[in-house]
Amino acid sequence: MNDTAIITGGAGFIGSHLARRLHDSGREVVLVDNLATGRLENVQPLLDRGVRLIEGTAAEVLSDSAVFDGVSEVYHLAAAVGVKLIVDDPAGMIATNIDDTIAVLRACAAAGAAVLVTSSSEVYGKCPVLPLREDMDLVFGPTTASRWSYGLTKALDEHLAIDLARRDGLKAVVVRLFNTIGPRQVGRYGMVVPRFVSRACAGQDLDVYGDGEQTRAFCDVRDVVRALTDLMACGDAFGRVFNVGHDRRITIRRLAELVLERAAAAGRTGGAIRTLPYEAVYGEGFEDPPHRLPDVSRLREAIGWTPAFSLEQTIDTLIADECSGGTLVPDNDAASTPGERVKESEKA
Ligand SMILES: NC(=O)c1ccc[n+]([C@@H]2O[C@H](COP(=O)([O-])OP(=O)(O)OC[C@H]3O[C@@H](n4cnc5c(N)ncnc54)[C@H](O)[C@@H]3O)[C@@H](O)[C@H]2O)c1
């Protein structure tokens, strides 16, 4: 029976949670990852239970048709991710995000496997209208500002998926992920919540870039992976694009205050808020969209999705993890409610 799911980028932050959810539901899962930003320890508990990880780029690994034996679905998450990484190496990011996606989509079409492509809220660029709806025009800045290159690659990935769905009957669904947070995310590549939490727990100051009045909506990764599996299971989703994100937004300054308050409640004090100009972090000419908020009505209509975790609950989970000496891998995180998580020591 064809019931195996491949996850490209499966050793990454979201991929590891998705792998856990699929494995816990009884599915065979194969992870494909070149470990560029992914980490073995993210998935070690799954590898110990027999889940297979194939190391290599998604393009290389999926070009071998034998890898599709028994495979019905591919979740394509592999990408160069993170504003810092993108600003540091736009050409490398463009090659990864375009070349691998073309290869993955063609391989899925040839094998008859359904595919879910993870796009990003970055495709909206600096679209000034809120909430952001899937059928809106996309508004990018000049090509001399490298930050827009990531959103453009993701928009091209969407075009490729939709085109193959229309012309070749590929079963492809596209999701535009908004800011996703949770255990195992790292702050190294510019992700704000893990950066704030680790600094607050260490009693260090939190750096807010710009004036801090920019807003974002943060969604717990466990809610996000539930949307991904439910969309894949929903036949009506193929050939369509869906926003996936929380429908509550918060200023980055208030986010910093909230993290400091929750850290203090957990006994970690000493940090304060510092404001840094964007140029000091990303160089001259960096642009940041002032506000991001998804319209999730299309997603709600298709699969009845609403987020179960509040921002405060996710922050408390992350602080508890950090206070106990590192990133926790909750044993039953994919399926658990906020009160039910259990701790599991990570193996290196
Ligand atoms: N985290 C977010 O808030 C967010 C928001 C929007 C979109 N996304 C998208 O979700 C997906 C997963 O992101 P994440 O946050 O888990 O980041 P991540 O960096 O943790 O995961 C990406 C994974 O892809 C792997 N990878 C990179 N290039 C590869 C290649 N050529 N072949 C195989 N593996 C490769 C990395 O090693 C890593 O494990 C990405 O496509 C990203 O663009 C994430």
The ligand as an SDF file (V2000), in Angstrom:
LIG
                    3D

 44 48  0  0  0  0  0  0  0  0999 V2000
    9.4490   29.1740   10.3960 N   0  0  0  0  0  0  0  0  0  0  0  0
    8.6780   30.0890    9.8190 C   0  0  0  0  0  0  0  0  0  0  0  0
    8.1960   30.9980   10.5010 O   0  0  0  0  0  0  0  0  0  0  0  0
    8.3480   30.0110    8.3430 C   0  0  0  0  0  0  0  0  0  0  0  0
    7.5730   31.0420    7.7920 C   0  0  0  0  0  0  0  0  0  0  0  0
    7.2780   30.9890    6.4400 C   0  0  0  0  0  0  0  0  0  0  0  0
    7.6820   29.9210    5.6690 C   0  0  0  0  0  0  0  0  0  0  0  0
    8.4310   28.9200    6.2220 N   0  0  0  0  0  0  0  0  0  0  0  0
    8.8390   27.8230    5.3560 C   0  0  0  0  0  0  0  0  0  0  0  0
    8.6900   26.5830    6.0320 O   0  0  0  0  0  0  0  0  0  0  0  0
    9.6960   25.6560    5.6060 C   0  0  0  0  0  0  0  0  0  0  0  0
   10.4300   25.1020    6.8220 C   0  0  0  0  0  0  0  0  0  0  0  0
   11.0540   26.1690    7.5260 O   0  0  0  0  0  0  0  0  0  0  0  0
   11.6680   26.0220    9.0080 P   0  0  0  0  0  0  0  0  0  0  0  0
   11.2590   27.2120    9.7640 O   0  0  0  0  0  0  0  0  0  0  0  0
   11.3890   24.6740    9.5470 O   0  0  0  0  0  0  0  0  0  0  0  0
   13.2170   26.2210    8.7040 O   0  0  0  0  0  0  0  0  0  0  0  0
   14.4370   25.2300    8.9330 P   0  0  0  0  0  0  0  0  0  0  0  0
   15.6490   25.9720    8.4700 O   0  0  0  0  0  0  0  0  0  0  0  0
   14.4510   24.7150   10.3100 O   0  0  0  0  0  0  0  0  0  0  0  0
   14.0700   24.0480    7.9370 O   0  0  0  0  0  0  0  0  0  0  0  0
   14.4870   23.9990    6.6050 C   0  0  0  0  0  0  0  0  0  0  0  0
   15.1440   22.6370    6.4180 C   0  0  0  0  0  0  0  0  0  0  0  0
   15.4920   22.4510    5.0490 O   0  0  0  0  0  0  0  0  0  0  0  0
   16.7890   21.8830    5.0110 C   0  0  0  0  0  0  0  0  0  0  0  0
   17.3370   22.2020    3.6890 N   0  0  0  0  0  0  0  0  0  0  0  0
   17.7620   23.3990    3.2100 C   0  0  0  0  0  0  0  0  0  0  0  0
   18.1180   23.2860    1.9190 N   0  0  0  0  0  0  0  0  0  0  0  0
   17.9080   21.9900    1.5740 C   0  0  0  0  0  0  0  0  0  0  0  0
   18.0390   21.2560    0.3590 C   0  0  0  0  0  0  0  0  0  0  0  0
   18.4720   21.8480   -0.7710 N   0  0  0  0  0  0  0  0  0  0  0  0
   17.7280   19.9440    0.3660 N   0  0  0  0  0  0  0  0  0  0  0  0
   17.2770   19.3370    1.5070 C   0  0  0  0  0  0  0  0  0  0  0  0
   17.1140   19.9830    2.6790 N   0  0  0  0  0  0  0  0  0  0  0  0
   17.4170   21.2960    2.6940 C   0  0  0  0  0  0  0  0  0  0  0  0
   17.5280   22.4980    6.1560 C   0  0  0  0  0  0  0  0  0  0  0  0
   18.6740   21.7640    6.5600 O   0  0  0  0  0  0  0  0  0  0  0  0
   16.4280   22.4980    7.2220 C   0  0  0  0  0  0  0  0  0  0  0  0
   16.3980   21.2760    7.9170 O   0  0  0  0  0  0  0  0  0  0  0  0
   10.5980   26.4340    4.6450 C   0  0  0  0  0  0  0  0  0  0  0  0
   10.2220   26.1490    3.3210 O   0  0  0  0  0  0  0  0  0  0  0  0
   10.3000   27.8940    4.9630 C   0  0  0  0  0  0  0  0  0  0  0  0
   10.5120   28.7320    3.8520 O   0  0  0  0  0  0  0  0  0  0  0  0
    8.7760   28.9490    7.5420 C   0  0  0  0  0  0  0  0  0  0  0  0
  1  2  1  0
  2  3  2  0
  2  4  1  0
  4  5  1  0
  4 44  2  0
  5  6  2  0
  6  7  1  0
  7  8  2  0
  8  9  1  0
  8 44  1  0
  9 10  1  0
  9 42  1  0
 10 11  1  0
 11 12  1  0
 11 40  1  0
 12 13  1  0
 13 14  1  0
 14 15  2  0
 14 16  1  0
 14 17  1  0
 17 18  1  0
 18 19  2  0
 18 20  1  0
 18 21  1  0
 21 22  1  0
 22 23  1  0
 23 24  1  0
 23 38  1  0
 24 25  1  0
 25 26  1  0
 25 36  1  0
 26 27  1  0
 26 35  1  0
 27 28  2  0
 28 29  1  0
 29 30  1  0
 29 35  2  0
 30 31  1  0
 30 32  2  0
 32 33  1  0
 33 34  2  0
 34 35  1  0
 36 37  1  0
 36 38  1  0
 38 39  1  0
 40 41  1  0
 40 42  1  0
 42 43  1  0
M  CHG  2   8   1  16  -1
M  END
$$$$
